[in-house]
Structures are given as C-alpha cells and as structure tokens.
Amino acid sequence: MPSTAELKAKLAAALEAKGPNYQPRTHHLENGKPIYTNRLIFEDSPYLLQHAHNPVDWFPWGDEAFAIARLENKPVFLSIGYATCHWCHVMEEESFESLYIAKILNDNFISIKVDREQYPDIDQIYMTAVTMMTGHGGWPMSSFLTHQGKPFFGGTYYPAETFADLLLQIIKVWISQQRTLIDQAEQLADAVNRVTATQRQLSKLDVSSMRAAVDQLLEHYDAKDGGFSPAPKFPSEPALLMLLQAYERNPEPALFSALNHTLSAMAQGGIYDQIGGGFHRYATDKHWLVPHFEKMLYNQAYLARVYAHAYNLTGNPIYARIVKQTLDYVLREITTPEGVFYSATDADSEGHEGTFFIWTIDEVKTVLSPDDAAFIIKTFGLTPKGNFEGKNIFHLPRPLDEVAKEEGISLEQLFNRLDPMLETLRRYRVQRIPPLTDNKIIVAWNAMLITALAEAGDRLAEPRYIDAAKRAAGTLWKKQRPKDGVLWRVSLDNKSSISARQDDYAHLSEALLALYDISGDPLYLQQAQALVDEMLEKFLDSVSGALVMGRERLLFHHPKDSYDGALPSGNAVAVRVLSRLARRTGETAYADHAARIVQAFADGINRQPSAYAYLLAQFDEMQNGETGPRQYAARGAVKIEAKRIKQLHKNLVTVDLEIKEGWHINAHEPLQQTLVATELGLADGSAWTVDAVTYPEPVLRTLPFDKNPLALYEGRVHMRAELSRHDEEIHEPVKLNLQFQACDQEACQAPETVILTVY
C-alpha cells in the first residue's frame, strides 16, 4: 500500500493527466479545480469517475480496501450503482457530496464503490443479501460488511439525514457489539449461500413447465393496459420472447390478444421515444405513459428482437417500424466510430429527469408549420396542461392504423407524412443539452445488440443491419479478445479491463451463432465454439452442472445467474448456445451440458416457472426443435432454409438444403421401397393447401453398405412448393414438415421430421 504522500502524488498526477478540458463532477471546487480527489480517479468506469471528487475517501473493489479495513478494524461501507441511475445521482448529491457525511464515513468506515455493470456477480450476491434483509432491492445499493466482505446490514437509497443517523448507529454497534455483527454476517452469508447455491435436485423438470409459465403470465395479464405486472411496468423481454415462441408453436387467440395488446401499448406509450426511436427502461405508471427516462443498450437489443419476431408472426408493419426506429437510434446515437455500442444514456439532463424528452405545445408550434404542428399535437395527444410536470411526453392515444383510417390514407402514406415532421422535431431536440452517455463498452450488452441486428436484418430483409452486426462482432473480437483464453468484459476510451463474466461468454457466443446462421461463414461457428469451450472451463460448477457468474476471489460465494430479471439469466443464454451448438456441430457433449443446466434449476422452475421464462424457451427448443425457417439436422450435416416468395396468383415456398460432403439423403422416390423418402408437406392444422411440390432430379450412387444403386440427394438441394388458401387477407406463417433420412458412407441416422415455419 502506498504511503499518504505517495498516494497524494499519484492522485495529483492522475488528475493532471485528465487534461485542461476535464470537468470534475463535484460542488467542491477551488479556482475551477476539485478540492478532493480519491482513488476512483484511477478507474475506467464512468460511474466510479463520477464519484472521484466526492469528499468521501472512496476505494474501488479490491484487496487494498479490505486489507486496510482489517488493519484499522473498520466496517466496510459498500455502495453499488451505475452511471445512468437517477437515485444514485440523488444520493451522491445529498450524501456523498456532504462534508458532514463524508467525515463520518472517512473516520469510521472503509468505503467502496462498485459499478454493477462491470461486476454483475458482486452486485448479485449483495443484492440477494439486501433483498433477504429488507424484502426489496434496487440502486443505489448500500451494504455494510465485515472485513471478510460478509454483509450484516443493508438497504438501497437513504435520504441524507436518515443515512447519517444510520452510519452513527452502526458505528456505535460496531464498537460495542462487534462480535454480534460478525456472527450476524456469518449467518446471513450462510443464508445467501443456501439461496444462491444450486443443488442437483431429485425433482424432475415437468415437460409442461413452459405451458405453466405461459398460464402464470396470462393470469397476471393487464387486460386494460397491457403487460404482465402492476406499475412500475417493465417490458420483461425474456417473458415476451417465451410467449412469442409459445404462440409460434401453438397459435392461441388468448395468447395472441395478450401479446398484441402489450406490444401495441408499449409502442404507443411514452416508454417508447416517439421522436427519436428506442425504449426507455420502464414505465412508472400502469399506462406505459411516464417512463424512467434512461435508455439502456440491452433494452434496445431485446425489444428489437421481440418486435422483429412479432412482425414475422403477425405481419403488422407497425412492429417492423418499431424495430427499424429502435436500431436506427442505436446506430445513429450510441455507436462508436469503430462500430460498437455505448452502454446507456441517463434519465437526467439539466439537473432534472426527462428534460431532454418533454415538450410544450408552443415549442412544437415554433418548430413546425401550423398544419404540421396541429397534426402532431392531435396525433400525439399534446395538451396545454401536459402530462408530465407541465409538459408533454409524446405518446399515441390511438393506434396509427386508426389515425390513417381517419385521415383516409394508407398506413404507409401516414408514415411518409409523419416521418419528416418527427425528423424535424428530433433535429430540434438534438440542440438541447443531452443526457449523459455512459460510454463504456460492455461485451455482453454489445453482443445482445449484435444478435438483434443480425435477427432483424434477417427477418426484415435489411442487409444494413447484418453489415452493422458483422462490423461490431469484428471490432469486439479484435479489441476484447487479444488471444485465446482471454476475453475482457469492459472497454473505455479504447482501454480494455475486467475479465469477462459468464454472461459475456454466453451472449457473445449467441451473437456469433446468429451471424453464422445468416452468413454461413464457418469462422463465426469456430469463434462461438472456442468461447463456449472456455466458458465451460472457467465457470462450470461440476457439482450442479450449472455455471457461476464469475470467479471473483474476494466474494464469499460465487453466485449462479438462474432466473430472469431485466435480462435473461446467464445460464439460460448458455443453454440456448449449448443446445444450438450441438445441433450445428454434432458434438453431443454440448447438449449434455445444456440438459444438466436445466436439471440444476428444475426445483426452482417447478415452483415458479414464469421466473425462468427464457430458460424454459430453450428447454422447449431442446425438446421440440428450433422454430423458424432455418433449421439444422443430422447432427449438423444438413442445413435447411425455407423462403416464401409471392408471385402473381401464386404463393411459393422454396426449401434449400446444404448437405455436407460425404453425406446424402434419400430422394423423393427412392429405388428401394424400404428406404425413407424425402417428403415435403404441410404441418397438421395448417390453413394452407399444397397444390404441387417440385423435387430435384436425384443422383444414382452405389455405396459400400449397399450393392444396389441408390437414388440420392447430395450437396445443394432445391425444392419448391406451390401453396394456396381461401383467405389471403389473414397473415399466417406457413408451417411445413420436411421428412428425410441422412446417411454418410458407412451408416444412416434415424429418420427425422423437421418443422419449418416460413413467415
């Protein structure tokens, strides 16, 4: 540990290195320079740097802080938050900038700041403890720890007076009853271990668990306002993705109604930025009107995936519009010159929440022509009184298709009329003081956006999104993956730091597999496989079969990310990656690992299935195969891709197979009656009718295991089906069954029937 003089010199040098344009975030200034500088000035987290000039003597998470706590016999105060957290800013302003509170902390505690986005495993373990103590969690999270890092008390945001009183009480008890607090911390740590540890349960996962999760969510469906919870309302993307998959498997009117209503309500509400595109983190009210105004990269990624999938299933052009506006917002406003993506933008600007996003009627009238202003005011429900602190959050009181009908124009014509007005308003809004951008690059969150771009480019036939996904993946691999065995989680100002956590490995593998599926480039498959192998090596708990979040050695327990929060759990994403990798490579060991992870959480899933929505969607995929127009079969030897082509008076579906060298399937009309023929037909319950199927000409081969010639398909195989239906107005995907049997030169696999959903 450096001496006081050495530390002061290093702090002064770090401050000097920031340069003349550096703007310290503090009220404590002298001649424009900060009076106080603490160890956070050395860090690369925007959140920690926000606190680098508090009068609190902050430490980053690490050995030094705990060593000094032991040496001086002081309790540890741990504060966890993130750069765009509104209440974190409030507590900083009220408490951490207070000289009175800073003196209490500096004299009696060792104070540690943690960015939860850098260290999700640290956040998870202490959030579990705080929730167990108080019944709720949130940020900023405030925990009090022993020298061993075990919590004995905690909470979230405290007003300054309450916080000061709490600090004084804890000091008193620490001095007089330290043994009692240490015993209490040991008991709480044991309880946290029991809650977060995953045991191999004897219970078996019920195959109807996904159905139970769907039913559980529908029981909480808000039939009036949409969504599946009371206020505050979060989008709950993992649940939405599972529900969309359930609907694709088995279209049910009640499920369609709940999904369509919820997605439409969010798209019309203030939670969606009607002017600039993209979603705010959540709505504070039950109507989706008043958002918490921060925008997180992960929300954009997962909601783009949700709406792209919903567009395919419904054909609703408004959903496609939401996808494009959301991704265009990301590419326009939070993308680096290298093509990767910043983490978030703040809720606050000019010292108040939402200032950047809200409008008066007079402002709109100033920016637009009278006719355009009147149209915007009516369409977006603006009033002189406003709906948020005397101003207006743009929202749609009526769906856009109703607006188009009232105007006597098509929806496309409405978009063409509306978009130039919205762009004018957006350009005007850009001139305001913007919210802070958290400009750190997180691998997991970037990977989520890459997956979203790849899927949206594929589903909406927008190659520019696929190009952006490829560019971002290339940059991440180059910058964050310097060599085999090393993946960095975070980058700030082109400096990488913090070893990747399990979710970084899982999400980046998922993104690479998405790019492999779309491009066919084997490099993406190789990269994904390398990451998955490392993920298993670094994070596998051999006892349970599940994956821990990280291996942070100072933590008293290594938690496993199991149930969904704002994001799918890391283990759920791992199951998706492992099971898909098994289908693409033929390596069954990956499927075995996926099954073990699912089994590890069987007891929790059976008790509360909707909390494991994304994991259950992957379990469903393991049981019933992937959905969609692109499938893999024969242990990766056969890739199948179906496309729908509309021609005048005809509906055509093409089915293309890529069969690996050395493999074949039997022709539609094999020469021996005992062989399984390749057959393309409609799945049960389809509203479509097959008028004709065209199969390719087979090749004749004599193979080592049969002396008779065989009629086979090899290499690239093209089939075409002509379809018809009575009601062309209703959008319904085509579901096809493809039956075949794949063989190599020595043996045949079991016959397979693959279901293709063609949008």
Secondary structure by P-SEA (a helix, b strand, c coil): cccaaaaaaaaaaaaaaccccccccccccccccccccccccccccaaaaaacccccccccccaaaaaaaaaabbbbbbbbbccccaaaaaaaacccccaaaaaaaaaccbbbbbcccccaaaaaaaaaaaaaacccccccbbbbbccccccccccccccaaaaaaaaaaaaaaaaccaaaaaaaaaaaaaaaaaaacccccccccccaaaaaaaaaaaaacccccccccccccccaaaaaaaaaaaaaacccaaaaaaaaaaaaaaaaccccccccccccccccccccccccccccaaaaaaaaaaaaaaaaacccaaaaaaaaaaaaaaacccccccccccccccccccccccccccccaaaaaacccaaaaaaaaaaacccccccccccccbbbcccaaaaaaaacccaaaaaaacaaaaaaaaaaaaacccccccccccaaaaaaaaaaaaaaaaaaccaaaaaaaaaaaaaaaacccccccccccccccccccccccaaaaaaaaaaaaaaaaacccaaaaaaaaaaaaaaaacccccccccccccccccccbbbbbccccccccaaaaaaaaaaaaaaacccaaaaaaaaaaaaaaaaaaaaccccaaaaaaaaaaaaccccccccccccccbbbbbbbbbcccbbbbbbbbbbcccbbbbcccccccccccbbbbbccccccccccccccbbbbbbcccccccccccccbbbbbbbbccccccbbbbbbbbbbbccccccccccbbbbbbbcc
